[in-house]
Amino acid sequence: MSDSGTVMLVEDDDDLRVATMETLQLAGFAVQGFARAALARDALTPDWPGVILSDIRMPGMSGLDFLDEARRIAPKVPFVMITGHGDVASAIRAMRAGAHDFLEKPCPPQLLIDVLRRAVAMRRLELENVDLRDRLTRSVSPADQLIGRAPVMADLRRRVTGLAGLRVDLLIAGETGTGKELVARVLHALSSRADGPFVAINCGALTEADVDRALFGADDEPGRIAMAAGGTLYLDELEAMPDSLQVRLLRVLDTREITPLGHPPRQVDLRILGSVKTDPARLVADGRLRADLFHRFNAGALRLPALRDRPGDADLLLDHFAREASSRHNLPKVAIPAELRRQAAWHRWPGNVREVRNIAERLVIGLDTTLLETAPDGPSLHEGYDDAMESFEYRLLQAALLQTGGRKTEAADLLGIPRKRLYLRLRHHGLG
């Protein structure tokens, strides 16, 4: 592909087709010229990397008919319509059918070039997203299961990879739905204990009488700690454990020794991962988590970001979970509706990644996917001022691009800022 991109030009006027090809080639485009729409249709594939520039009135297949065919064959390829007849009805029909833009002959060369460059930029972004999704689907590293493009997720993957091989017990802190158990499983899979068992227990789902038996065992029934020997024990909602059992767990952390009811002490080799739903320091201050237990874990604490602090990741996760749900239910793949993507850009996602998974599941099986409270609201109190402003600006830019179909000049006008400033801010957020 050339620097400016690839254009499929469909024009039945031989002289005009040659002149337009020369203009676009001088601007850096690679151009494929076709005198008939049917020939261009036969050359079009779903993964074609460029954009289409087509006349509207041609013998045989018209430009509007070709637009319909292109939307069927390659729905993500931008389609620019051009006509010399000033046909308003055809323009409206083309835009409703999914045309990227509509130009009237004679079109100033620079305007044509600018429109095509914006269309190429959109196509390249779409192909980059497809490539990323394919790489996620093909991923072989356990850390790749921690999906996200936001910088905080890249940092989390680095930290998880670095901590996985260390002989330390870790405390994972994060809101409900942020993926604490997934992080625990990735830590286990990347460790030297990967061939051993991964045993999870939700401490919040057990009564005080059950916890003792479940963890330490009784009579001839082994507890979860013994079952995790040689592997990893994951304790979810650690703050739900009674103080007396937190003391016993601290002793296990220190000595790797358990004392099942009715049995003598025994040594056990395992790694322990715990998780809490809120700030550990606050839990200690409230008396729900022992300070000595917290500090024993805190040698390797991991804090998981809320989805509202991961700009752009909700959109990526919607695609991922929709594909996953389609495969699991043996149903056709579905496209994420533009309105759902628009709502997702503003939604606060109180249920975090788990909420995205549920919405994608509902979309695939045909249930309602309306998101409540999707309007832009105030910054999260969990964010600092700078982070809140960064997150808000990202969502504002993303919403402007969605509303204008990726046309940056229109997005700049919509936001009331100069184009140069828009381009700078888009590059800053990785949207340019």
N, C-alpha and C positions, 0 to 999 in steps of 0.2 A: 504494500500500500504506500502511496505517496505521502508526503508530509501533510498535505491538506485533506487527503482522503480519497475515496473512490465514488464516482457518480455514474449511475446508469441513466443515460440520456435517451429519451424516446421522442423523436420528432420526425414527421413524415416529409417535411420540406428539406430536400437535400442540402441546399445552400445554407439555410439557417442552421441545420444540424452541424455542418462542418464549421461554420463560424462560431457557434456556441462551444463546440468541442475545443477549438483553438483558444477561445477566451478562458475557458476553465483550465485547460492544460497550462497556460501561461501563469495562472494563479496557483499552480501546484497540484491540481487534482489529476488523478488518473481517471480517464473517461472511457466508458464503453458506449458506443452509439448504436441505436437501433432505429430503423425506418418504420417498423411495425410493432405495435404493442404485443402482439402474439409472440413474436420472436423474443422480446424482453421477458415476457412471462415464462417462456420455456427455459430461460437462462437463470431465473430467480430461484434461490434456495432459502430455507429458513435461517441459515447462518451466514447469508451473504453479508459482507462487512461494510457495505457502503450505503448510499442513499439513492433515491429515485427522483429524477426530474423528468416529468412527462407533459407533453402537449395534451390538450383535452379533446380537440376535434380532429379525428384521424379516420381514414378509411378502414373498414373492418372493425376491429375492436377499438372502442373509444377509450380516451383516457380515464373516464369514470368507470367503465367496465374493467379496465386494467387495475384501477385502484381497488375495486372489489376483489379481484383475483389476488392482488398483492397482499391485501389484508388477510386473505385465507391462507396463502402460502407462507408469507413472512410478515406476521403482524407487527413485529418490532422494528421493521425497516422504515425509516422516515420517508414519506412520499410527498414531494413538492409538485403541485400542479401549476401549469403555466398556459395561458390562452391569450389570443389576440382579439377575442370577441366581446370582452367586457360582460360576460354572462354571469350576472349576479346569482341567478337561481342555481347555476352549475357550481359556483363558488360555495354557496351554502351547502349544497348537496355533497360536495367534496369534503368540506370541513366536518360535516356530520358523519361522513363515512370513515373519518380518521386521517384525512390528509394533514400533513405537518404544517403546510403553508400553501397559499394561493397567490400567484403573481400574474400580472397583466402585461402583455406585450404592447409596445416595446419596453422591456425591463432594463433599467440602467445596470450595466455590468457589475458595478460595485455592490449594488443591492442584491443582485443574484448571488454573487460570491459570498456576501455576508450571511444570507439565508442558508446557503448550502454548508458553510462552515459551522453554523450553529447546529444544523441537522447532523452533520458528521460528528460533532462533539457529543451530541446525545447518543448517537449510535455507538460510539466508542465506549461511553459510560455504560451503556446497556451490555455490551460485549464483555467489558471488564467485570460487571456484576455476574454475568452468566459464568465466566471463567472462575470467579471466586466461589460461586455456588457449586460448580462442578468439582473444584478442588476440595471443598468441604465434604461433598458426597464421597469423594474418593479417599478422604483423609485416612491415614493409617496410624498416625500418632495419637495416643489418648488425649494429649493436650489440645488437639484440634477439635475435640468435642466442646471445648469452651468457646463457642461461636461469638464473634463480634469483631467489628472493625475499629471501635472506639479505642483511643489510646489506653484507657484504664483496663481494657480487656487484653490488649497486647502485653501490658505490664503484668497482669494477673497470670497469663500463660507463662511468661518468663519466670515469675516467682514460683509458680507451681512446679515447673520443670526443675528449677534449682533446688527446691526444698524436698522433692520427692525422694531423692536418693540419700537424704540425711537421716541419721538415727535419732530423730526428735519426734516428740508427740506434739501435735498441732491443735490449736483452737481456731475454728472457722467461724467468723461472725458475719451475719448478713440477714437482711429482711426475709420474710417468708417468700418463697418462690424465686430467690436469686440463684439457686443451684448449689446449695451447700453439700448435699449428698453427692451430686455429680462431681464436684471438686474433690471430695473425699475418695471417690472411686478412681478418679484420674491419678491422684497421689498414690493410691495403692497400685494401680496398673503400671506406673512408671518406676516403682520401687523394686528393690531386690526381693520383696515379699510377694510379687505379682502372682507366683504360682501357688501361694497359700490362700486360705479363705478370706473373704471380705464379709464380715458379720456386722449388720446394722441393727440398732435397736432405738426406738423412739421412747425416750425416757418420759416424755409428757403423756404417753398413752398408758402408762402403768401405774397401778396403785402402789402405795408405800410397801405393802406386803409383797407385791409381785416383783418389785425391783430387786430386792435382795436375792430372791430365788432365781430370777432371770439372769442377773449378772454373775452371781457367785456359785449358783447351783445348790442342790440339796439332795441328800441320800444318793441314789444312783443316777440322778438327772444332772448332766453337766450344765453349767451356766454359760452365758454367751462369751464370757472372757476365756474360758477353757476352750470353747468351740473355735475361737479366733486364733488359737496357738499357731505360730508359724506364719500368721497373716496380719490382718488389720481389723481392729474393732472400732466401729463408728458409733458414737453416742450422740444422737440428735436431741435437741432441747435439753442440754446439760443443766440449764438453770432450773428445770423441773424436778431434779433429784433432791430428796430430803437432805438436810445438812449432815445427818449421821452417815448417809451413804456417800456423800461427797468426801467425808473424812476417809472412808474405806477406799474410795477410788484413788485418793491422793496417795495412800499407802501402796496401792498397786503400782502407780506411776513411779514411786520412789524405789520399790524393792522388786517389782515384777513377781510378787508372791500373792497367791489367793488362798483363802481359807473357806472352802465350802462348808455349809452347815453339816455337822456330824462327821467331818473329815479333818485330817491334819493339814497343815499348810503345804502348798506345793508351788514350785516355780513355774512360770509360764513365759514364753518368749513371744511377744507380740508388739505391734505398734498401736497406739490409741489416738484416735482423732475425735475431738469433740466439737460440737457446734452450738451456738446460741443465736437467738433471733434479734437481739438488740445489743447496744454498746456494752461490752463486758465491764468496763469501768462503772457504768451506771448500775449494772446488776450487782456489782460488789457493794456500791454505795447503798443500794436498797436492801442488802442482806440476802439476796437470792442466789448469789454465787460466792463461795468462800474466796477470800483474797489469796490464801496460800495455794488453793487449787488453780485460780486464775494465773498466778505468777508462775506456777509449775508448767502450765501449758504455754504461757506467753513467750517462751523462748522462740517460738515459731508461729505467731498468730497471723492469720490471713483474714483480711476484711474484704468482703465481696461487694461490688458496687450495685446500687439499685439501677433498674433499667432506665429510669428517668435521668440518670447521670451518664448514660451511654448514648449520645446523640447518633441517630441513624441506625442503631442496631435493631430496633423493633421491626423495621422494614425487612432487614435481612433475615431475622428470625421467623417472620411470617412466611416468607418463601420456604425456608428450611422445614418448618413444622408442617406446612401444607403438603410438601412433597412426601414427607414422612408419613402423614396421615393417609394420603392417597395410596401409598404403597401398602400400608398396614391394612386398610379396608378393601384393597384391590379395586379402587375406584379411579376414574380418569383424573389426570392432573388438572388442577383448576388455576385460573389466572386470578391474582389478587385484584379486586376491583379498585379503580382509582379513588373512589370515595373512601374506601377502607384505608388505603394508604394515606389519604389526606387526614383522616381522623387519627391514624396511628402517629402521625408527625406531632400532634398536639397532646395526645392522651398522656396522662401521668403514670399509667400502668402500676396501680397500687399492688396488683398481684404479681408484678415483675415477669420473669420469663415464663413462669407457670401460666399466667394469664394469656400471654401470647400463644402458647401451645393450645390452650383451650379455645381461643378464638379461631385459630387455624383449623382445629378439629371440627368446630361447628361449621366453618365455611365449606369444608370438604364434604360433610354429610348433609349439607343443605339447611342448616338451622340459622337463626338470626345471629348476625355478627355486629349489631349496633354497639358502639362504644359510648359509654356515658361520660359526661364531663370532659369532652374533647376540646373545648375552647381553651385558648391560652390563658393561663392563670398566673398567679404570683410564683416567685421562685421557691424551690423547696427549702425548708428550714434545715435540711440535712446538708445543703450546699453552702459553701462560702460565697461571698459576693461575686468574685471573679468567675468562679465556676458556674454560678447561676446565670450570669450575663452571657457567658460563652454558650451555655445550653440553650438559652432563649434565642440568641442570635442564630444558632444553627437551625432551630426549628422554624424560625421566621424565614430564613433563606430557603429552606427545604419546601415550606408551604408556598412561597412565591414561585419557585420553579415548577411545583406540581400544578399550580393554578394557571400558569402560562404555558404549560406543555414543554418546559425546558427552554423557552425562548428568553435569553438573558436580557435583551434590550427591553422587552416588555416587563420582565421581572424588575429591572431597575426603575422603570417608569411607575410600576405598581408600588414599589417601596419608596419612591420619591428621592432616589439617590443617583449620583452620576454612574454611568456604566463602569468607568475605571474603578470606582470604589467598590462596586458590586463584584467585579472580577477579583479584586484583591481579597475581599472577605470570603468569596467562594473558594479561592486557593487556600486561604488560611484554614478553612474547615474541611478541606479535601473534597469539595464539591465542584471545583473548577475543571 
